[in-house]
Amino acid sequence: MVVREEPRRRILLELLRGALAAVDGRTRTRQALEPWQALRGPQPSGAEPRGGPVWAVAVGKAASRMALGASDALGAALERVLLITKEGHVDAAVRSLPGIEIRESGHPVPDRRSLEAGARLLEFLQEMPRGARPLALVSGGASSLVEVLTPGTSLEDLRRLNAQGLASGLAIGELNAERRRISLIKGGRLAALLAGRGALAVFISDVPGDDPAVIGSGLLGPVASAAAPAGRAAPADDVERIVVASLGEALSAVRVRAAGLRAQVRKERFGGPVGPLAVRFAHELALGPCELRAWGGESVLELPAAPGQGGRNQHLALEAARLIAGYEDLFLLAAGTDGTDGPTEDAGALVDGGTCARIACAGLDVEDCLRRADSGPALAAAGDLLRTGPTGTNVGDLLLGLKLPRAAAEAWLSAHATAGRPLD
């Protein structure tokens, strides 16, 4: 993460790092699979791994880190892995895993690769030996990255649905419901294709309620009656489902890392249009007694006909920057925990009371940038864009607000370092 050296910014970045580490896909997947340690490697006699080989499907923006966690836990028992993730989100280390097959696909709008990945997923399940144990590793982004469409539905229909949903600011739950309606693998249908085979599904949740039936549009959610042919009961569902990382855990990590600051971490998840949320967050930060405030959730941004460059977190940050302009002790970070904000390579932004002045000095108009949904160039001109690269997790969006004089921030950083906690 590269931003100007300023103690308040350093604090917010330290808190973000701690939150991301707490929900790291590799660590949390390895911990979840420790009960499967009996499958690790051959027995001393040289027999096959106990319980049979594991064939894994890893889908989502955190798929690489989750696959590495599975390898850490299962060793030689992990025989094959089909990994489907967003372009640019392949961890270099995952390429060396034995039996790995990697497909990079389209996100946030699905493309031809999404359908090719869906077809390959079905082939992979058909190739799986009867003695193999199925393992699914699912994280946010799966809705767009892999798809098998119902007869009569085209790729253009799918792309139109996603584009319209994103442009109109449709809540993720509503958009996923529409995606399930035209899919042959979402909403429990993929679990039905396992035909009762015992499987384990591990999830990193980016949805309200952390419900496997909603994560990735229910890619490995429970089998529902809709997944069965007309007139037949739903097939048996023998899938054990575990949610190993969520937004609540990331927020809890912020609270722990913020020891020594007067902090308020909101448990309820935020949602709704960007504009009113920016007003709420800026006012709570400016008028409340807390030095640190943390919120988690997912806003929605309705786009104009020809939007500029940026994502919902960048837009929210720029909206908030207008409201805290001139307040030298106020700072606000808004970021996607997956390291990307909409169709950009930036995670979000970290703004302060001088952001709007810096934008104006660069010859840009904040109001015009907001009206055109072109927050990215404005924030870049201010030096406030936040770039983390792919993070290996995806639990939603984090907003961190700090109200602290510079001297107090320096004192906190000094005490933090003295306590032996890493700052980078």
Phi, psi and omega in degrees: 000128184240115173219169179298148180287108180210131188301322180291325175292321178299321179297312182296322178292323176298318180292322177296316178302316180298320179296316181293321179296326182291337182239026180300131185297322181292311182297312185290326178290316178302315180297321181292329184268001179303325175298343178270012183302336179299341180275353190287116171069168178288154175288162183307328181288351182090008179291169178296157178306137181298138180087357179087164180291157178253130172250124186243145170243121179244118185228130176133178182286342176258014188300320182299310181294323179293321178295321177295321177297321177296319178295319178303318186278323191257341178056227185294344178292337178278099190273317183223145175221124169259114184248124180236116185215174180290144177305130181090357182253021178271117176291133183304323184294332185288338182294339182266002179293137176298140175071019183272138173232122188245133174230122175266136191226183187271137178197139007277349177256126181296155178222191182306324181296331179295319178288323177296321178294323178295317178296320180292325178300316179295320177297319181300318178294323179291328180283342186296124180298153181298331181277355181278151178259122181283137176228130177243135178239109191237132175221172181303149185103343182298332181302319182270329191285333184218134182203146168232117189271152174294152179305137179091351178260132183256167175300321179296323176299315181296313180297321179296318179299313181293316181296317180294320179296318180290319183290327183275354182076027179296134179299148186301323180296319179292319179296318179296325178297320177292322178297319181297327184297330184250017185247147174263359180235346180270171177065033178092355184289327178291320177299324178296327180291342176289348174054043175082002178295135178296127182219159173242132177241124181249129186239142160252122191264134172238021185238155176300136178082351177052043185268120177303338178288347182248327182301126182062032184059030178075034182304318173238033177286173181300146176293126178251167180299333180294340180279350182265152175300155182304133177084000181244153176286155177298139179293162180299143180245109181244049181248124172272129185243132181228125173266116189258347179207141182210171181297324180301323179290324177296318179293323177298323179294325176299315180300317181295315182293335184273014180308131182101348175252145172286110190236148170232118179249114183286126179280324182287141183279134179273160177194172179107183184298147183300315187304303179298327178294319179298319178297314181299310184296317181296319180290318178298321180292315185286323189262342183278168182275350187282147175278331179229137173230141180227135178229153176222147178161216180201117178275171175233144183232118176277124187265147173288178184298322181232079185292155175274215185254134179148176178226182186296324179290322176295319179296315179298317180297319180291322174301315181292326180300325176299322187279335180257010181304131178091347179269103189288345182259007184254132179222144179218130178248130175231121186211147169278132184290348177274353180092002177228147180237101183062219182273032181243170176263005178263147179282334184161223183206160176231106187250164178213187183294346179257002183302310183296325178295320179294323178295317179297320179297334178276001177086016180252154180251120184300314182299318180294319179297320178293318182298324182267007184052048183237051185288330185304307180299323179295314180291327176296319179296328179278350185075027189248001177292147182243119180239118180252338193077172178305135187260345182084014175210177179190091183242011181116201182253146177243136171237127180235124180244138182233132174236098190203132173295155183302317182298320179292324178294317179297321179295319180296316179297320179296314178296324180297314179294320179298327180284357175086015179270137183292145179256351182232000000 
